[in-house]
């Protein structure tokens, strides 16, 4: 078991040169999932998983990762606006530690502040209905999280 990487540089060093990354937006009720292309240039929102309990949530995630030959996982880290860590950060880190017990893939964190706001804004600009926004906002937010990470990885 490899512990999740706190620093993006360490996460990058643990990744193979090619392979899709998965981005996760962890919520209390759902997990938004996005995936990159194998060359890690573009993040695409994939789907939203309704949370049940960790074992079922992790099984669903690991099935997606295996199906798309994932090379690593990026979890959005819900820091407070002042950069401090609150209870949601601890919950996300616990999820990552538990997930790390189930996979040898590198797991890293990316600051997710305002990702949901950005996703909502993009969906509003696209004139998406309120009902449809509720269905897709989590995996669109995961796409924002993953794209931010991909952009940083491209410059390391």
Secondary structure, DSSP 8 states (H G I E B T S, - for coil): ----BSSHHHHHHHS-SS-EEEEEEE-SSEEEEEEE-TTS--EEEEEEEE---HHHHHHHHHHHHHHTTEEEEEEEE---TTS---HHHHHHHHHHHHHHTT--SEEEEEE-TTHHHHHHHHHHHTT--HHHHHHHHHHHHHHHHHHHHHHHHTT-
